[in-house]
Amino acid sequence: MSGQEQAPAFSIQRVYLKGMSLEMPNAPAIFLESQQPSVEVAVDVGTLQIVEGIFETAVTVTLTTRVGDKVAFLIETTQAGIFEIRNVPADQMGVLLNVVCANIVFPYLRANVADAIQRTSFPPIHLADLDFGAIHQQRVEQQQAGASASGLIVPGRV
């Protein structure tokens, strides 16, 4: 670097719905069931450098709701953000992309999931806040242990 270090820069360029899939394989019969549904939530965070200083963070949630042994609905949503990040030390990029950026993107994902579920005529499910710091730490520990870190299951977290 030249005589002066440049200050770190961070800005949100765009937040967007990257993909959404909703399936109701047992409709319309599922609407006649009276049992309480069970909910399983799986979460994954992915990052990608698009060009120098421009990154994408994508949060994917797969929510599976069952009544007994039948799937009431399955929804997979990926919400992403494009961020400009410059002059940030490499050892801080993982936390910035996987925790800070994921926390920015997640409220949009939560709103899209609740809206899509409500359109099925089921009551909306409002996902609870997620601790992306803990998810990132678990992924780092899995990678250090040589395990696959493709996604995390968060049972019953809605």
C-alpha positions in Angstrom: 0.0 0.0 0.0 1.0 3.6 -0.4 2.0 5.7 2.6 -1.6 5.8 3.8 -3.8 2.9 4.5 -7.3 3.1 3.0 -10.2 2.9 5.4 -12.5 -0.1 5.2 -15.6 0.4 3.1 -18.9 -1.5 3.3 -22.1 -0.8 1.5 -25.3 -2.7 0.4 -25.7 -2.7 -3.3 -28.9 -4.8 -3.6 -31.0 -7.3 -1.6 -33.1 -9.7 -3.8 -35.1 -12.9 -3.8 -32.8 -15.3 -5.6 -35.2 -18.3 -5.6 -38.3 -19.7 -4.0 -39.9 -23.1 -4.4 -43.2 -24.1 -2.7 -44.6 -27.6 -2.8 -47.8 -29.0 -1.3 -47.7 -32.6 -2.4 -50.6 -33.7 -0.3 -53.1 -31.0 -1.1 -56.0 -30.9 -1.0 -56.3 -33.9 1.4 -53.9 -32.3 3.9 -56.4 -29.5 4.6 -58.7 -32.2 6.3 -56.0 -33.2 8.8 -56.6 -32.0 12.4 -53.2 -32.8 14.0 -50.7 -30.1 14.8 -48.0 -29.9 12.2 -44.3 -30.3 13.0 -41.8 -27.9 11.4 -38.2 -28.5 10.5 -35.9 -25.7 9.4 -32.6 -26.1 7.6 -30.4 -23.1 7.1 -27.4 -22.5 4.8 -25.3 -19.4 4.1 -23.3 -19.2 0.9 -20.9 -16.5 -0.3 -19.4 -15.6 -3.6 -16.9 -13.0 -4.8 -18.5 -11.5 -8.0 -15.7 -9.2 -8.9 -13.0 -7.3 -7.0 -14.6 -5.8 -3.9 -18.2 -7.0 -4.8 -19.6 -10.0 -2.9 -22.9 -12.0 -2.7 -24.2 -13.5 0.5 -27.1 -15.9 0.0 -29.2 -17.3 2.9 -31.2 -20.4 2.0 -33.9 -21.8 4.3 -35.7 -25.0 3.7 -38.8 -25.3 5.8 -40.6 -28.7 5.9 -44.0 -28.9 7.6 -45.5 -32.3 8.2 -48.8 -33.4 9.6 -48.2 -36.9 10.9 -46.1 -38.6 8.2 -47.5 -36.4 5.4 -45.8 -33.3 4.1 -48.2 -30.4 4.3 -45.8 -28.1 2.5 -42.1 -27.7 1.7 -40.7 -24.3 1.0 -37.1 -23.5 0.0 -36.2 -19.8 -0.3 -32.9 -18.2 -1.1 -32.6 -14.5 -0.3 -29.3 -12.8 -1.4 -27.6 -9.5 -1.1 -24.8 -7.9 -3.1 -22.3 -6.0 -1.0 -19.4 -3.8 -1.8 -16.6 -4.6 0.7 -13.1 -3.0 0.3 -10.0 -2.7 2.5 -11.2 -5.3 5.0 -8.5 -7.7 6.3 -8.9 -11.2 4.9 -9.3 -12.8 8.4 -12.4 -10.7 9.0 -14.1 -11.4 5.7 -15.7 -14.7 6.9 -17.5 -13.0 9.7 -18.5 -10.0 7.6 -20.0 -12.1 4.8 -21.4 -15.0 6.8 -22.7 -13.1 9.9 -23.1 -9.4 9.2 -24.4 -9.7 5.6 -26.5 -12.8 6.5 -28.2 -10.7 9.2 -29.0 -8.0 6.7 -30.5 -10.4 4.2 -32.5 -12.6 6.7 -35.4 -10.2 7.5 -36.3 -10.1 3.8 -36.2 -13.9 3.6 -38.4 -14.2 6.7 -41.0 -11.9 5.2 -41.0 -13.7 1.9 -41.5 -17.1 3.6 -44.4 -15.8 5.8 -46.1 -14.3 2.8 -45.7 -17.4 0.6 -47.0 -19.7 3.4 -50.0 -17.5 4.0 -50.9 -17.7 0.3 -51.2 -21.5 0.7 -54.1 -20.9 3.2 -52.0 -22.2 6.1 -51.2 -19.7 8.8 -47.9 -17.9 8.2 -44.8 -19.1 9.9 -42.6 -16.4 11.3 -39.1 -17.7 11.5 -37.3 -16.8 14.7 -34.1 -14.8 14.6 -31.1 -16.9 13.8 -27.7 -16.6 15.4 -25.6 -16.4 12.3 -22.5 -16.0 14.5 -23.1 -19.4 16.0 -23.9 -20.9 12.6 -20.6 -19.5 11.2 -18.7 -20.8 14.2 -20.2 -24.3 13.8 -19.3 -24.3 10.1 -15.7 -23.2 10.9 -15.4 -26.0 13.5 -16.9 -28.6 11.0 -14.4 -27.5 8.3 -11.5 -27.7 10.8 -12.7 -31.2 11.7 -12.9 -32.1 8.0 -16.7 -32.6 8.1 -19.1 -31.4 5.5 -20.6 -28.0 6.3 -23.2 -27.8 3.6 -26.2 -26.9 5.8 -27.4 -26.8 9.3 -30.7 -28.2 10.7 -32.5 -26.0 13.2 -35.3 -28.3 14.4 -38.5 -26.5 15.4 -37.1 -23.0 15.1 -39.9 -20.9 13.8 
